[in-house]
């Protein structure tokens, strides 16, 4: 063993000596081989993933399936959100919830019948969000009460007609959830124990819509509508309507021809026939409008009308005023001279009007000096309440009337105007044509067009009672025809 150790030592010494001789190391001492330093491997830090707020739903209590059933049309969602960064916003189905202290929140949600998906979303102050989703199944009562009309008996598509101004609406409303209230034309009805309702309604002239609304205890509503119609016969018992229309253009001799008088008469006759209830419209035009024929028609009216009838007389032609006699006149077509022997005096016209037994007579005169027909102080007329026009129409129709509507006073009036009519008759026809009311009395007609005539001419229309002609304060009422 010693021999081996000696041999190994000798070999090591020989190797060192040989290295120094060859110059591979610096002389003087032996340096052990230097090792290369190891490179340190640096692992980059892993990126931290931000998470949104933690959401807890407190109400409704959610089962593991995240699906609940609900019987009402609204649900309040309550809960709490937590995030170390703080809560910025909470929404439920996109609608901002109310955020309370300690990050408690609530939101009211309207539900539809069937499946409702609710999404609760919370966002923290770093705009990082999280959400919870759950389902709400509802079987809602969305049907309003059933309405049954007991009185009047209503058939679909048929209007109910009543003869009185008051009518009774009676019916019953039923609903499994119970009936909360019933309204008839916005008037709350009284409900009996079995939900029967009863309301009295005031009926205006014409069509009266009846709107019945019933509301159940879940605030579902049902509306039923029908119409009750009051026609002419239900308001006033009217006799016949007869018109005598006179228009003269073709004067000769002393009297110059007129351009528009015959057109005026024809225009008035046409609108009375087409737009208003007139049983007979008699016309005397140009050569027919002689003194004899006019007086005979007055006599015919006196003999063939009754106390229930209504008479309208329209005259368009020359008028004359005799200063010596202080009297105004109509000039018939056959008047050739300036003698009153050929005329018809306003006093005679008043006498004929007095002799006509009709309930209402309205004289409309588009002629010079027509205002002479009045000859007296103004008389009082019946006042009306615009909120109760039916009462007014009944009152003025009940009382006899003798009225005159003239194109001017004791003055000359113009034959010129618009659309081949005098200015007076143009606006008279216009007012009759544009009227959209069922009833239109002479006073309303006058007020409708008098300003237009005054503002567009040098004449002032007049409407007054014909004194000493049996007037009792009533009114001639135009009755509009029903549209087909």
C-alpha positions in Angstrom: 0.0 0.0 0.0 2.8 2.3 0.8 4.3 1.6 -2.6 1.1 2.6 -4.3 0.9 5.9 -2.4 4.6 6.7 -3.2 4.0 6.1 -6.9 0.9 8.4 -7.0 2.7 11.2 -5.3 5.6 10.9 -7.7 3.3 11.0 -10.7 1.5 14.2 -9.4 4.8 16.0 -8.8 6.1 15.0 -12.2 2.9 16.5 -13.8 3.3 19.9 -12.0 7.0 20.1 -12.9 6.3 19.4 -16.5 3.7 22.2 -16.6 6.1 24.8 -15.3 8.7 23.8 -17.8 6.2 24.1 -20.7 5.0 27.6 -19.5 1.4 26.8 -19.1 1.4 28.4 -15.7 3.2 31.3 -14.2 6.2 30.3 -12.2 6.4 30.6 -8.5 3.1 28.9 -7.4 0.4 26.7 -8.6 -3.1 28.3 -9.3 -6.1 26.1 -9.4 -8.4 26.4 -12.4 -11.0 29.2 -12.1 -14.7 28.2 -12.6 -17.1 30.3 -14.7 -19.8 32.1 -12.6 -23.3 30.6 -12.9 -26.0 32.8 -14.5 -29.0 33.5 -12.3 -32.4 32.8 -14.0 -35.0 35.5 -13.3 -38.7 34.4 -13.5 -41.1 37.3 -14.4 -43.9 37.9 -11.9 -47.3 36.5 -12.8 -50.0 39.2 -13.8 -52.7 39.5 -11.1 -56.3 39.1 -12.6 -58.8 41.7 -11.3 -62.2 40.3 -10.2 -65.4 42.2 -9.9 -67.5 42.7 -6.8 -69.1 39.9 -5.0 -72.9 40.0 -5.2 -75.3 38.5 -2.7 -79.1 38.4 -3.5 -81.1 38.6 -0.3 -84.6 39.0 -1.7 -86.0 37.0 -3.4 -84.4 33.9 -1.9 -82.8 32.0 -4.7 -82.9 28.2 -4.9 -79.9 26.3 -6.3 -81.7 26.3 -9.7 -81.7 30.2 -9.7 -85.3 30.1 -10.8 -88.3 31.2 -8.8 -92.1 31.6 -9.3 -93.8 34.9 -8.6 -97.5 35.8 -8.7 -97.4 39.5 -9.0 -96.5 41.9 -11.9 -93.7 43.6 -9.9 -90.8 42.3 -7.8 -88.3 44.0 -5.5 -84.8 42.8 -5.8 -82.7 43.4 -2.7 -79.1 42.5 -2.0 -75.5 43.5 -1.1 -72.3 43.9 -3.1 -68.8 43.8 -1.8 -65.5 44.9 -3.3 -62.3 46.2 -1.6 -62.0 48.9 -4.3 -65.5 50.2 -3.5 -68.8 49.9 -5.4 -69.5 52.4 -8.1 -72.8 51.2 -9.7 -75.4 48.4 -9.5 -78.0 47.8 -12.2 -80.9 45.3 -12.5 -81.8 44.6 -16.1 -79.9 47.8 -17.1 -81.8 50.0 -14.7 -79.7 51.7 -11.9 -80.6 50.3 -8.5 -80.8 52.3 -5.3 -77.5 52.0 -3.5 -77.6 52.3 0.3 -75.1 52.3 3.1 -72.9 49.2 3.5 -73.4 48.6 -0.2 -77.0 47.4 0.2 -79.1 47.9 -2.8 -82.6 47.4 -4.1 -84.6 47.8 -7.4 -88.2 47.4 -8.4 -88.7 45.3 -11.5 -91.9 45.1 -13.7 -92.5 41.6 -14.8 -94.4 40.2 -17.8 -96.3 37.0 -17.8 -94.1 34.0 -18.5 -90.3 33.8 -18.2 -88.4 36.9 -16.9 -84.6 36.9 -17.0 -83.1 39.2 -14.3 -79.5 40.3 -14.5 -77.9 42.0 -11.5 -74.6 43.7 -12.4 -72.2 45.4 -10.0 -69.3 47.6 -11.0 -66.5 48.7 -8.7 -64.6 52.0 -8.7 -62.0 50.5 -11.1 -64.8 49.8 -13.6 -64.5 46.1 -13.2 -67.9 44.3 -13.2 -69.5 41.1 -12.2 -73.1 39.9 -12.5 -75.6 37.4 -11.3 -78.5 36.1 -13.4 -81.7 34.4 -12.3 -85.1 33.6 -13.7 -88.6 34.7 -12.5 -91.6 32.8 -13.8 -95.0 34.6 -13.5 -98.5 33.7 -14.4 -100.1 37.1 -14.2 -103.7 38.1 -14.2 -103.7 40.8 -16.9 -107.4 40.6 -17.8 -109.7 43.4 -16.7 -113.2 42.8 -15.4 -116.0 41.6 -17.6 -118.7 44.3 -18.2 -122.3 43.4 -18.8 -124.7 46.3 -19.8 -128.2 45.7 -18.4 -129.7 49.1 -19.3 -130.1 50.2 -22.0 -130.1 47.1 -24.1 -127.2 47.4 -26.4 -126.6 45.6 -29.6 -123.3 46.0 -31.4 -123.3 48.4 -34.3 -126.7 49.8 -33.4 -127.1 53.2 -31.7 -129.5 53.5 -28.8 -132.1 56.2 -29.2 -133.6 58.0 -26.2 -136.3 60.6 -26.1 -135.4 62.1 -22.7 -132.4 64.3 -21.8 -131.6 61.9 -18.9 -130.9 58.2 -19.3 -130.0 55.5 -16.9 -126.9 53.3 -17.4 -127.0 50.1 -15.4 -124.7 47.1 -15.5 -122.5 44.7 -13.6 -118.7 44.1 -13.5 -117.2 40.8 -12.5 -113.6 39.7 -11.9 -111.9 36.9 -9.9 -109.6 39.4 -8.3 -112.5 41.6 -7.3 -113.7 44.9 -8.8 -112.1 48.0 -7.5 -114.1 50.8 -9.3 -116.3 51.6 -12.3 -116.5 54.8 -14.2 -119.1 55.9 -16.7 -118.0 58.9 -18.8 -115.4 59.7 -16.1 -118.2 59.7 -13.5 -117.5 57.2 -10.7 -120.4 54.8 -10.2 -121.6 53.4 -7.0 -121.0 49.7 -6.7 -123.4 47.4 -4.9 -122.4 44.2 -3.0 -122.6 42.2 -6.2 -120.7 44.8 -8.2 -123.7 46.2 -10.0 -123.4 49.8 -11.0 -125.9 52.5 -11.8 -125.4 56.1 -13.3 -127.7 58.7 -14.7 -126.3 60.6 -17.7 -127.4 63.9 -19.3 -127.7 63.5 -23.1 -126.8 66.2 -25.5 -128.4 66.6 -28.9 -126.9 64.2 -31.4 -124.5 61.3 -30.6 -123.5 60.8 -27.0 -120.6 58.3 -26.5 -121.0 56.2 -23.3 -117.6 55.0 -22.1 -117.7 52.5 -19.2 -114.4 51.6 -17.5 -114.1 48.9 -14.9 -110.9 48.3 -12.8 -110.1 45.2 -10.8 -108.1 45.0 -7.6 -104.9 44.3 -9.6 -105.5 47.5 -11.5 -106.3 45.7 -14.7 -109.0 47.6 -16.6 -111.7 47.0 -19.3 -113.4 49.6 -21.4 -116.8 49.2 -23.2 -118.3 51.9 -25.4 -121.6 52.5 -27.1 -123.6 55.5 -28.4 -126.9 57.0 -27.4 -128.4 59.3 -30.0 -130.9 62.0 -29.5 -132.4 63.1 -32.8 -134.5 66.2 -33.7 -137.8 64.7 -32.7 -136.4 64.0 -29.2 -135.7 67.7 -28.6 -138.4 69.7 -30.4 -141.6 68.7 -32.2 -141.0 70.5 -35.4 -143.6 71.0 -38.1 -142.7 71.6 -41.8 -140.0 73.9 -43.0 -141.1 76.0 -46.0 -139.0 78.7 -47.8 -140.1 81.4 -50.3 -137.1 82.7 -52.2 -137.4 85.8 -54.4 -134.6 87.1 -56.6 -134.8 89.7 -59.4 -132.1 90.9 -61.8 -134.0 91.8 -65.0 -135.5 95.2 -64.1 -136.3 97.6 -66.9 -138.0 101.0 -67.3 -137.1 103.3 -64.4 -135.2 100.5 -62.6 -131.7 99.5 -63.7 -131.0 95.7 -63.9 -129.1 94.1 -61.1 -126.2 91.6 -61.5 -126.3 89.4 -58.4 -129.8 89.3 -57.0 -131.0 86.2 -58.8 -127.7 84.4 -58.0 -128.2 85.3 -54.4 -131.7 83.8 -54.4 -130.6 80.6 -56.2 -127.6 80.2 -53.8 -129.8 80.5 -50.7 -132.4 78.1 -52.2 -129.7 75.6 -53.0 -128.1 75.5 -49.6 -131.4 75.3 -47.8 -132.3 72.2 -49.9 -129.0 70.5 -49.6 -127.8 71.2 -46.1 -130.9 71.9 -44.0 -134.2 70.4 -43.2 -136.6 72.1 -45.6 -139.7 70.3 -46.8 -140.4 72.8 -49.6 -138.4 75.6 -51.2 -140.5 77.9 -53.5 -138.6 80.2 -55.9 -139.8 83.3 -57.7 -137.0 84.4 -60.0 -136.8 87.3 -62.4 -140.0 87.5 -64.5 -141.8 85.3 -62.1 -141.3 87.8 -59.3 -144.2 90.1 -60.2 -146.1 92.1 -57.6 -149.1 89.8 -58.1 -147.2 86.6 -57.8 -145.3 87.7 -54.7 -148.6 88.7 -52.9 -150.2 85.5 -54.0 -147.4 83.5 -52.4 -147.8 85.4 -49.2 -151.5 84.5 -49.3 -150.7 80.9 -50.0 -148.4 80.8 -46.9 -151.1 82.3 -44.8 -153.6 79.7 -45.9 -151.4 76.6 -46.0 -149.1 76.7 -43.0 -150.0 75.7 -39.4 -149.0 76.8 -36.0 -146.3 74.1 -36.0 -144.6 75.1 -39.2 -141.5 77.3 -39.9 -141.3 79.8 -42.7 -138.3 81.5 -44.2 -138.8 84.4 -46.7 -135.7 85.6 -48.7 -135.9 88.7 -51.0 -133.0 90.0 -53.1 -133.9 92.9 -55.4 -134.3 96.7 -55.5 -135.6 98.5 -52.4 -137.0 102.0 -52.3 -137.7 104.5 -49.6 -140.3 107.3 -50.0 -139.3 110.2 -47.9 -142.7 111.9 -48.2 -144.5 108.8 -47.0 -141.7 107.8 -44.7 -142.0 104.2 -45.9 -139.8 101.6 -47.5 -140.8 99.3 -50.3 -139.9 96.2 -52.3 -139.7 96.7 -56.0 -141.1 93.7 -58.0 -139.9 92.9 -61.5 -142.9 94.5 -63.2 -142.4 97.9 -61.6 -141.6 100.2 -64.5 -142.0 103.6 -62.8 -141.0 105.3 -59.6 -144.5 105.1 -58.3 -145.4 103.4 -55.0 -148.4 102.0 -56.9 -146.1 99.3 -58.4 -144.3 98.4 -55.1 -144.9 96.3 -52.1 -144.5 98.3 -49.0 -142.6 97.0 -45.9 -145.8 97.7 -44.0 -147.6 95.2 -46.3 -144.9 92.7 -45.9 -145.2 93.0 -42.1 -149.0 92.5 -42.4 -148.5 89.3 -44.4 -145.9 88.0 -42.0 -148.3 88.7 -39.1 -151.0 86.7 -41.0 -148.9 83.6 -41.5 -149.8 81.2 -38.7 -146.4 79.5 -38.5 -144.7 79.2 -35.2 -141.5 80.8 -36.6 -141.1 83.2 -39.5 -137.7 84.6 -40.6 -137.6 87.3 -43.2 -134.2 87.8 -44.8 -134.0 90.9 -47.1 -131.0 91.9 -49.2 -132.2 95.2 -50.5 -131.8 98.9 -50.0 -133.8 100.5 -47.1 -134.7 97.0 -45.8 -134.2 98.2 -42.2 -137.4 100.2 -42.5 -139.3 96.9 -41.7 -138.4 97.2 -38.0 -139.8 100.7 -37.2 -139.6 100.5 -33.4 -137.3 100.1 -30.4 -135.3 96.9 -30.0 -137.0 94.1 -28.2 -135.6 91.7 -25.6 -134.4 88.3 -26.6 -134.0 85.1 -24.6 -130.5 84.7 -23.1 -128.8 81.4 -23.4 -126.3 79.4 -21.4 -123.6 78.0 -23.6 -123.3 75.1 -21.2 -126.9 74.1 -21.7 -127.8 74.9 -25.3 -130.4 72.2 -25.5 -132.5 74.0 -22.9 -132.1 77.2 -24.9 -133.2 75.6 -28.1 -136.3 74.1 -26.5 -137.2 77.5 -25.0 -136.8 79.6 -28.1 -138.5 77.0 -30.3 -141.4 76.8 -27.9 -142.1 80.5 -28.2 -143.3 82.1 -31.4 -141.0 84.4 -33.4 -141.2 87.0 -36.1 -137.7 88.1 -37.0 -136.1 90.1 -39.9 -132.5 89.8 -40.9 -131.6 92.7 -43.3 -128.5 93.6 -45.3 -128.6 97.2 -43.8 -130.8 99.8 -42.1 -132.6 102.6 -43.8 -129.8 103.0 -46.3 -128.6 101.9 -49.7 -126.7 98.6 -49.9 -124.4 97.2 -52.6 -125.3 94.8 -55.3 -121.5 94.1 -55.8 -119.7 91.5 -53.8 -117.9 88.2 -54.3 -118.4 85.1 -56.5 -121.5 86.6 -58.2 -123.2 87.3 -54.9 -123.8 90.5 -53.0 -121.4 91.0 -50.1 -124.3 90.3 -47.7 -125.6 87.1 -49.3 -122.0 85.8 -50.0 -121.2 85.8 -46.2 -124.8 84.6 -45.4 -124.4 81.5 -47.6 -120.8 81.0 -46.3 -122.0 81.0 -42.7 -124.7 78.5 -43.5 -122.3 76.2 -45.4 -119.6 76.2 -42.8 -121.9 75.6 -39.8 -121.2 72.2 -38.3 -123.8 72.3 -35.5 -127.1 70.3 -35.6 -129.1 73.4 -34.5 -128.3 76.9 -35.7 -130.7 79.7 -34.8 -131.1 83.1 -36.6 -129.2 84.9 -33.9 -126.2 82.6 -34.2 -126.3 82.9 -38.0 -126.3 86.7 -37.7 -123.4 86.8 -35.3 -121.5 84.4 -37.5 -121.3 86.7 -40.5 -122.3 90.3 -39.6 -118.7 91.3 -38.7 -117.5 90.1 -42.1 -120.1 92.1 -43.9 -119.5 95.3 -41.9 -115.7 95.0 -42.4 -116.0 94.5 -46.1 -118.7 97.0 -47.1 -120.3 100.3 -46.1 -123.4 98.6 -44.8 -124.3 97.2 -41.4 -126.6 94.1 -41.2 -129.4 94.1 -38.7 -131.4 91.4 -36.9 -134.4 92.5 -35.0 -138.0 91.5 -34.1 -140.7 92.6 -36.5 -142.8 94.5 -34.1 -146.6 94.1 -33.9 -146.3 90.8 -35.8 -147.1 88.3 -32.9 -143.5 87.7 -31.9 -143.1 86.1 -28.4 -139.3 86.1 -28.1 -138.6 82.8 -29.8 -136.0 82.0 -32.6 -136.1 80.5 -36.0 -133.9 77.4 -35.8 -132.1 76.0 -38.8 -131.7 72.2 -38.5 -128.7 70.7 -40.2 -129.3 67.5 -42.2 -127.5 64.4 -41.0 -124.6 63.3 -43.2 -125.2 60.1 -45.1 
